[in-house]
C-alpha cells in the first residue's frame, strides 16, 4: 500500500517528502527551479551506500544539481534508497541484493511509482527523464534503465557495474524494452568497485562477483544494437585497464541512442567535482525522439 501527499500547487525550491511503499517509509527530495523550461526535463540522482543512521536519510550532491536546475529549468529529484537495519546501511536493492533485506524493499517498483508520479505532476515526458547515480546508486541506475526503459531516456552511472551476484552464480540482467542512451564513468584505480571486475565483500557482507567495465559497456552496446565502436580494443587486458584505451563511444544504435564510456584516469571510487555538468550535458543531447 502506498500513501503520499503532494502540495496543491508546486513551488520552486527544495522540498523533502516521504511516502510509504510496501509498508516501508521512503524518502525523497524534489527541487523545482524558479523558471521551468517550456518542455522540462527531470533528473534523478541515486546516492551511494551510506552509513547514516536510520533517521538520517543520505541526501547527497544537492547544491551543484540545484544550480544546474536553476540554469536549465529542469526538475531535480533525489530518491533515497532502503535502510537495512541488520547491516545499518542505506543501499539500493540492485540486482541480486534483494535477499540481503529481511523484507524485499522493491526499489525498482518504488522508483517506477516515483517517476510516473512526478512526470504527471510536472508535465515531464519519458523522452526527457534521466537517471544518474554513484556506486550503489550507479548499480541501481543500470537496473532502472533495464526495468524502466519505457520511462527513462538515458542514464549516467558512475563507479557502478551492470550487476552484482554471489560467487559461483550467474545472472543475466533483463533486456530493456526500448533503447536507452548510456554515459558510463569509472575510475581506473577504483578498489571498491574494481574497473576490471573481480570479487569482494559488498552489501550485507556477501562475498560477491562483479562484472568488468567491458562486461557492463558491452551489455549496453548489445542491448541497443550499436554497430559502430570507436575502438575494437577491450577496456581491460589480463585483468588490468588497457594501456592507451581511455574510453569507448558506440554509435549506430537503435533509435539513435549512444553508449559512451569515459575512463577516469588515476581516479578511485569517487564522484569528481564537475561530474554533474558533464552528466547534464550528455542528457541534454540524448533526449528520446
C-alpha positions in Angstrom: 0.0 0.0 0.0 1.3 3.4 -1.0 0.4 6.7 0.7 1.8 10.1 0.0 1.0 13.7 0.0 1.9 16.4 -2.6 1.4 20.1 -2.3 -1.7 21.5 -4.0 0.4 23.8 -6.1 4.1 23.3 -6.9 6.5 25.9 -5.6 10.1 26.5 -6.5 13.0 25.4 -4.4 13.7 22.2 -2.4 11.1 20.1 -0.8 11.7 16.9 1.1 8.9 14.4 1.2 8.0 10.9 2.5 5.9 8.1 1.2 5.0 4.6 2.3 5.9 1.9 -0.2 5.1 -1.8 0.7 4.9 -0.7 4.3 8.3 0.9 4.3 8.8 4.6 4.9 10.5 6.1 1.9 12.2 9.5 1.5 12.8 11.7 -1.5 13.5 15.3 -2.3 12.5 17.4 -5.3 14.0 20.7 -6.4 12.0 22.9 -8.9 13.6 25.9 -10.5 12.1 29.4 -10.4 11.6 29.2 -14.1 10.7 25.8 -15.6 11.8 25.1 -19.2 8.9 25.0 -21.7 9.4 21.3 -22.2 11.0 20.4 -18.8 13.4 17.5 -18.2 13.7 15.5 -14.9 16.9 14.1 -13.5 17.1 11.6 -10.7 20.3 11.2 -8.7 20.7 7.9 -6.9 23.1 8.1 -3.9 25.9 5.8 -2.9 25.8 3.4 0.0 25.6 5.3 3.3 26.3 4.6 7.0 23.9 7.3 8.0 21.5 6.4 10.9 18.0 5.1 10.1 16.6 8.5 10.9 19.1 10.5 8.8 18.4 9.8 5.1 21.5 10.4 2.9 20.8 13.4 0.7 24.0 13.8 -1.3 25.4 16.1 -4.0 22.5 18.5 -3.8 23.8 22.1 -4.4 25.5 21.5 -7.8 22.4 19.9 -9.1 20.2 22.7 -7.7 22.4 25.2 -9.6 22.0 23.3 -12.8 18.3 23.0 -12.3 18.0 26.8 -11.9 20.2 27.4 -15.0 18.4 25.0 -17.3 14.9 24.8 -15.9 14.7 21.0 -15.2 13.2 19.2 -12.2 15.8 17.6 -9.9 14.9 14.5 -7.7 16.9 12.7 -5.0 15.2 9.4 -4.2 16.6 7.7 -1.1 17.4 4.0 -1.0 16.3 1.4 1.6 17.7 1.2 5.1 18.9 -2.3 6.1 18.6 -2.4 9.9 20.6 -5.6 10.1 23.7 -4.1 8.5 22.9 -0.5 9.4 23.4 0.8 5.9 21.3 2.6 3.3 21.8 1.0 -0.1 19.8 0.2 -3.2 18.0 -3.1 -4.0 20.1 -3.7 -7.1 20.0 -7.0 -9.0 20.7 -10.0 -6.7 20.8 -8.0 -3.5 17.1 -8.2 -2.5 17.8 -11.3 -0.3 20.1 -9.2 1.9 17.0 -7.4 3.2 14.6 -9.0 5.7 11.8 -7.6 3.6 12.3 -7.0 -0.1 12.0 -3.2 -0.5 11.3 -3.4 -4.2 13.3 -0.3 -5.0 12.6 -0.8 -8.7 8.9 -0.7 -8.1 9.3 2.3 -5.8 11.3 4.2 -8.5 8.7 3.4 -11.1 5.9 4.9 -8.9 8.0 7.9 -8.1 9.0 8.6 -11.7 5.4 8.3 -13.1 4.0 10.4 -10.3 6.4 13.2 -10.8 6.2 13.0 -14.6 2.5 13.6 -14.3 2.8 16.3 -11.7 5.4 18.4 -13.5 4.5 17.6 -17.1 7.7 15.7 -17.9 7.7 13.0 -20.6 9.7 9.8 -20.7 11.7 11.4 -23.5 13.1 13.9 -21.1 13.6 11.7 -18.0 17.1 10.8 -16.9 18.8 8.8 -14.1 22.3 9.1 -12.8 24.0 7.7 -9.7 27.1 6.9 -7.8 28.3 3.5 -6.6 25.3 1.6 -5.2 23.2 4.3 -7.0 25.1 3.6 -10.2 24.2 -0.1 -10.0 20.6 1.0 -9.5 20.7 3.4 -12.4 21.6 0.4 -14.6 18.7 -1.5 -13.1 16.3 1.4 -13.6 17.2 1.5 -17.3 16.7 -2.2 -17.8 13.5 -2.3 -15.8 12.1 1.0 -16.8 13.3 1.8 -20.3 9.7 2.9 -21.1 10.1 5.7 -18.6 13.8 6.7 -19.0 15.7 8.1 -22.0 19.2 8.0 -20.7 21.3 7.0 -17.7 24.8 8.0 -16.4 26.2 5.6 -13.8 29.5 6.5 -12.1 31.5 3.7 -10.4 28.9 1.0 -10.7 28.5 -2.1 -12.9 25.6 -3.7 -14.6 25.0 -6.2 -11.8 26.5 -7.9 -8.7 25.9 -11.5 -7.8 27.1 -14.2 -5.4 30.3 -16.0 -6.4 29.5 -19.2 -8.3 26.1 -18.0 -9.5 25.4 -16.4 -12.9 23.0 -13.6 -13.6 21.9 -12.0 -16.8 20.1 -8.7 -16.5 16.9 -8.5 -18.5 17.0 -6.8 -21.8 15.4 -3.3 -21.9 12.2 -3.0 -23.9 13.4 0.3 -25.5 16.8 1.6 -26.4 18.5 3.8 -23.7 21.5 6.1 -24.0 24.2 5.4 -21.5 27.1 7.6 -20.2 29.3 5.4 -18.0 32.2 6.8 -15.9 34.6 4.8 -13.9 37.9 5.4 -12.2 40.7 3.1 -13.3 42.1 3.0 -9.7 38.7 2.1 -8.1 39.3 -0.5 -5.4 35.7 -0.6 -4.1 34.1 -1.5 -7.5 37.1 -2.6 -9.5 37.4 -1.3 -13.0 38.1 -4.8 -14.4 35.8 -6.7 -12.2 36.5 -9.3 -9.6 35.2 -10.4 -6.2 34.8 -8.6 -2.9 32.6 -8.0 0.1 29.5 -6.0 -0.8 26.2 -5.1 0.7 25.1 -7.4 3.5 28.5 -9.0 3.8 28.1 -11.2 0.8 31.2 -12.4 -1.0 30.2 -11.4 -4.4 31.4 -11.3 -8.0 31.4 -8.1 -10.2 31.5 -7.9 -13.9 34.2 -5.8 -15.6 33.7 -2.5 -17.3 33.9 -4.4 -20.6 31.0 -6.6 -19.5 29.0 -3.6 -18.5 29.6 -1.5 -21.6 29.2 -4.5 -23.9 25.8 -5.3 -22.3 24.5 -1.9 -23.4 26.1 -2.0 -26.8 24.4 -5.3 -27.4 21.1 -4.2 -25.9 21.0 -1.1 -28.0 22.3 -3.0 -31.1 25.1 -0.4 -31.7 27.0 -1.0 -35.0 29.9 1.4 -34.6 32.6 1.3 -31.9 35.3 4.0 -31.6 37.8 1.2 -30.7 37.8 -2.5 -31.1 40.2 -3.0 -28.2 38.9 -4.2 -24.9 38.9 -1.8 -22.0 40.7 -4.4 -19.8 43.6 -6.7 -20.7 44.5 -9.6 -18.4 42.5 -8.1 -15.6 44.1 -4.6 -15.9 43.0 -1.4 -17.6 44.2 -1.5 -21.2 47.0 1.0 -21.7 46.1 3.8 -24.0 42.4 3.0 -24.1 40.7 5.7 -22.1 37.2 5.4 -23.4 34.7 4.0 -25.9 32.0 5.6 -27.9 29.4 3.3 -29.5 27.0 4.8 -32.1 24.8 3.5 -34.9 22.5 2.2 -32.2 18.7 1.7 -32.3 16.7 4.9 -32.3 19.9 7.0 -32.4 20.9 6.3 -28.8 24.6 6.3 -27.8 26.8 4.3 -25.4 29.6 6.4 -24.2 32.3 5.3 -21.7 34.9 7.5 -20.1 37.8 6.1 -18.1 38.6 8.4 -15.3 42.4 8.1 -15.3 44.0 8.0 -11.8 40.6 8.2 -10.1 39.4 5.9 -7.4 35.8 5.3 -6.1 34.7 8.9 -6.3 32.4 11.5 -7.8 34.8 14.2 -9.1 33.8 17.8 -8.9 32.1 18.9 -12.1 30.7 15.5 -12.9 27.1 16.9 -12.6 27.8 19.3 -15.5 29.2 16.5 -17.7 26.2 14.3 -17.0 23.7 17.0 -17.7 25.4 17.9 -21.0 25.1 14.3 -22.0 21.4 14.2 -21.0 20.7 17.4 -23.0 22.0 15.8 -26.1 20.2 12.5 -25.6 16.5 13.2 -25.3 14.4 10.4 -26.8 12.8 11.4 -30.1 
